[in-house]
Amino acid sequence: MAKIKFLEAEWRNLLMLNYEVDPKILKPYLPAYTQLDLWDGKALVSMVGFMFMNTRVLGVKWPGHVNFEEVNLRFYVRYFDGKEWKRGAVFISEIVPKRIIPLVANNLYNEHYKAMPMRHSAIPSADGRTEYVYEWKLNGRWNKLGAMVDNSFLPIEHGSAEEFIFEHYWGYNLINQQTTLEYAVEHIPWEVAPVSNAVFDADVAALYGKQFEPFLNKEPQSSFFAKGSDVAVRVAQRIKGAPK
């Protein structure tokens, strides 16, 4: 594993709305030598909203790029490296408010970042909950990802659906049919809180393609929220063949 930390930051207030999809629509995004990581036999994608805080790239804080929102659509894979199975995530789309981030991440990591106007809010209520909302503007329309979240947090239970969604410590990106980019994502196990009244209101076709409309334009299968922690992303490595 690469020793150099490419990115260090805090990932905070992670809201994840999870949807079952037809595995066929994920095939074009599946990196070489990986396979879908299924939960209870189902292929899931997650709409994720969270905050990047105290961000450093190669140890440097870049002015104007330290604290910002991100919303992404991801799915789950696993990769056997010859010794063990590694569980990871693949990003279909990532939205941030800063234009320099897509320029760097898309070129170095073959990510799928786009820059759009964004905003967020965290509004406490009188009943011991907080309303978290992430919004991004496309074609003059504000899209929205949000939920009500309890203010009490507990460790993730082993074997739970929350563990499956949150405990993926690798990222995989498709380069071509013979090459995959692999990078490690390091953080402590997160604490989670109950979620209710989840909302996802977006132009799915414009953002992700019409093939995702039947699956994302319905109630999520589950909704989770994690407090987050410090995170480190290691420099990526290329996989150019399947290990024996």
N, C-alpha and C positions, 0 to 999 in steps of 0.2 A: 504494500500500500504506500502511496506517495506520502512523504513526511511533511511536505510544505502545505501550510494552510493558505488556501487562496482567499477565502472569505471568512471573516469572523463577525458575528452580530448577535443581537438578541432577537429571537422570534417570539412575539407576544400576542396574546389574545387570538388564538387560532380557532376560527369557526369553520367546521367542515360539514357540508351537506352531501350525503352519499346516495348514489343512484345506481340501481341495477341496469346494465345495458346488454345489448346483444354483443357477444364477443367479436363478431365479424366486423363491427365498425371500428374496433381497436387494432385490427390486423395491420393497417397501413402505418401505424405508429409504433409497432412492436420492434424493439431493437434486436439485431441479430444475436443469436445464442441465448436469448431470454425466452421465458414462457410466462403466460398470464398467471398471476398469483390470485387464486379464487378464495372467496369467503363463503363457506357453506355451499360450494359448487357454483357460486354466482360471480360474474365479472362485475366489478364496481368501479365507478368513477367518483371523484370527489370535487365539488366546488369548494374552494378554500379561500378564506379571507384572513389576513393577519397583518401585523405590523413588523416591519424591519426597524430595529432600534440600535443605535450606537454601532453603525456599520463600518467595518474596515476592510479594505481590499489590499492584500499583501501588507497588512499592518498599518495602512494609511487611511485616515478619515478624509474623504473627498468633500469639499465644501458643497452644501446643498444636496448631498447624497448620503446623509447619515441616518435620518429618520424618515420613513415613508411607508405607504401602504403597498400591499400586493394582493392581487386576486388571481388564482390559477385554477385550471382544470387538469386533474391528474388521474392516472390509473396505476395499477399495481402489478409488478412482475417479480419473478425470481430468477436467479442465475446460479448455476453450479460451476464453481471454479476449479473442480477436480478434487476438492477436499470437503467443501461444505456448500450448502445452499445459502445464497445471500438474497435477502428480501429488499426490493427497491421500488422506487416510484419513477414513472415516466410522465413528463409534462407535455400536454397537448397544447396548452396556451398559458402564458403568464402576462399579466397586465401590471404595469407600474406607472407612476406619474413622471418619471425622469427619463429623458431621451438617451442619456449616455449609457444607461444600464442595458437596454437592448443592443446597443452598438457593441459593448464589451462582451456580454454574456452570449449573444447569438453567434459571435465570431469565434470566441474561445471555447465555448461549451456546446455549440450547436443547439442552444436553447431556442425557445419560441416566444420571446418577449415582444410586447408592443407597449408603446407609451401612450397613455390617455390621461385626461384630467381625472383626478381622483379626490375623494374625501371620505372621512370616517367619523363616527361618533360613538361614544359610550355613555349612556344616560342612565344613572341609577333610578330605580323606582322605590316606592315606599314599602314594597312587599319582600324586600331582600333579594331582588334580582336586578340585573343590569341589561339594558337593551344595547346590543352591539350591532352596528350597521357599517358596511363597506359599500361604497358607490363609485362607479366609473362612468364616464360620459363618452358615448359613441354615436356619431351622426345626429348630434343635438339632443340625445336622450340620455337621461341618467338611469343606469342599470343598478340593481340593488341586490345585496346579499346580507341577510340579517337574522337575528333571533333574540329571544329573551333567555338570559343565562342566570342560573342560581349563583349566589356569591360564595357558596361553600364548595371547596375542592377536596377531592379524594384521590389517592393513588389509583392508577389503572389496574384493574383486576386481570390476573393471568388467564389467558384463553378467551378473553372477552372480545366483542366486536371492536371496542375502542382500542384494544391492543393491536388488532390487525390493522386498523386504519393509521394509527399514530406510530407504531414501532417498525417503520421501514427506514433503515439506516444507510441506504445506497441510492444513488441516482443513476439512471441509464438513459442515454440519448442515442437515437438512430443516426449513424453517419451514412452508411449504405448497407447493402445486403451482406457485406463481408466484414464490416467494422462497426463496433459499438463503443461509445464513450462511457466510462465508469468513473464515478467519484463517490467518496465516502462523506456521509453527513453525520456529525457527532454531536450528541446532546444527551443530557440525563433523561431518565424516564419522566414523562410529564404527569402532572395532576390534572384531573378533568372535573367538569361540573355538569349537572343536568341542563338540558336545553329544551325549550318549548317555543311555539309560535315561529318556527323557521319560515323565512321568506326568501325566495329567489325569483326576481322579476327582471328578465333580461331578454335582449334580442338574440336568442340562441343561434338562429340561422346565420346571422351576420357575424357573430363572434366565433362560432365553432363549426358551422356547417349544418345543412338541413338534416343530415343523418342523425344528429344528436337531438333534434326537436322532440321526437316521440318519447324520449327517455328523460330529458331535463325539464320538459314542460309538464311535470306531474309532481305529486308529493314525493319528497325524498324517502328512501327506505329507512334512513337513520340520520340523526343530527348530533354532532359532538362538539365540545368546546374544551380546549386545553389552555392552561395558563401560559405555557411556553417556558423558555430558558435561554441561556447562552447557547450558541450554535457555532460550529466550525465546519467549513466545507473544504476538503482537501483538493489539491490539484488533480485534475482528471488524468486517467490513463486510457489507452486504447486497447480494446480486445479485438484481435484479428483472427481468432479461430476458436473452435469449440474444444475445451480440454477433454482428454480421454478419461 
